Amino acid sequence: MTIAIVNTDMNIGPFKIPGNGQNMILNNYAERNKIIVEEIIPEPFLSNALATTQWMHKKKKLKKVILCSIHQLPQDQNRINDLLNSMENVEFHFALENIFGTGKQFLQDCIKE
């Protein structure tokens, strides 16, 4: 089981955080919470589907995923369903909101937020 941080496009909801800034936020969050990061997953520019993260989960069985913000979760309903179905047992951490949890209900609540 693998623990990963995910870099996405710099446009994150109301924030503009370039990749190197995301890395700093994610690594600081992991360090403060004593989480040892094993993978860095770069999502494609202008992508908000977390498709690369889902693909990596199929390959490496991700245990925890750390994102900068809940605003990085998909907004398209088909993409949301894909994420909920493929990664419902993965623990998601959101560094800026300082929250984490597991399961479909947790992710649905974060997406609604």
C-alpha positions in Angstrom: 0.0 0.0 0.0 1.3 3.4 -1.1 1.0 6.9 0.2 1.0 9.7 -2.4 0.8 13.4 -2.9 -0.9 14.8 -6.0 0.0 17.9 -7.9 -2.7 19.3 -10.2 -3.2 22.3 -12.4 -2.4 25.6 -10.6 -6.0 26.8 -10.7 -7.5 25.3 -7.6 -10.9 26.7 -6.9 -10.3 30.3 -5.6 -6.5 29.7 -5.4 -3.7 29.8 -7.9 -0.9 27.6 -6.6 1.9 26.6 -9.0 3.3 23.0 -8.8 6.3 23.9 -6.7 4.0 25.7 -4.2 1.7 22.6 -4.1 4.8 20.4 -3.4 5.7 22.7 -0.5 2.2 22.6 1.0 1.8 18.9 0.6 5.2 18.0 2.0 4.8 20.3 4.9 1.4 18.8 5.7 2.8 15.3 5.5 5.7 16.2 7.8 3.4 17.8 10.4 1.2 14.7 10.4 4.1 12.2 10.4 3.1 10.8 7.0 5.9 9.3 4.9 5.2 10.1 1.2 6.2 7.3 -1.2 4.9 8.7 -4.6 4.3 12.0 -6.3 1.5 11.9 -8.8 1.4 14.7 -11.4 -2.0 15.2 -12.9 -2.0 16.7 -16.4 -2.3 20.5 -16.9 -5.9 21.7 -17.0 -7.2 18.3 -15.8 -9.6 18.1 -12.9 -10.6 14.4 -13.1 -7.8 12.8 -11.0 -7.6 10.2 -13.7 -3.8 9.7 -13.2 -4.4 9.2 -9.5 -7.1 6.6 -10.2 -4.8 4.8 -12.6 -1.9 4.8 -10.1 -4.4 3.4 -7.5 -5.1 0.4 -9.8 -1.3 -0.1 -10.2 -0.1 0.5 -6.6 -3.1 0.2 -4.4 -2.9 3.7 -2.8 -3.5 3.8 0.9 -3.5 7.6 1.4 -3.7 10.5 -1.0 -2.8 14.0 0.0 -4.2 17.0 -2.0 -3.8 20.7 -1.4 -7.6 21.4 -1.3 -11.0 19.9 -1.7 -11.3 22.2 -4.8 -9.1 19.7 -6.6 -11.8 17.0 -6.6 -13.7 16.5 -9.8 -16.9 18.5 -10.5 -18.3 16.6 -13.4 -20.7 13.9 -12.2 -19.3 11.1 -14.3 -15.8 11.9 -13.0 -17.1 12.1 -9.5 -18.7 8.6 -9.9 -15.5 7.2 -11.2 -13.6 8.5 -8.3 -16.1 7.4 -5.7 -16.3 3.9 -7.1 -12.6 3.3 -7.7 -11.1 5.0 -4.6 -13.7 4.6 -1.8 -11.3 2.8 0.5 -8.5 5.3 0.1 -7.9 7.9 2.9 -8.0 11.4 1.4 -6.2 14.3 3.1 -6.8 18.0 2.2 -3.9 20.1 3.4 -5.4 23.6 3.2 -8.7 22.6 4.9 -6.7 20.3 7.4 -9.3 17.5 7.0 -9.1 13.8 6.1 -11.3 10.8 5.8 -12.3 7.7 3.9 -15.3 6.5 2.1 -17.9 7.7 -0.4 -19.8 9.8 2.0 -16.7 11.7 3.1 -15.8 12.4 -0.5 -19.3 13.4 -1.4 -19.4 15.9 1.5 -16.1 17.4 0.4 -17.3 17.7 -3.2 -20.5 19.5 -2.0 -18.4 21.9 0.1 
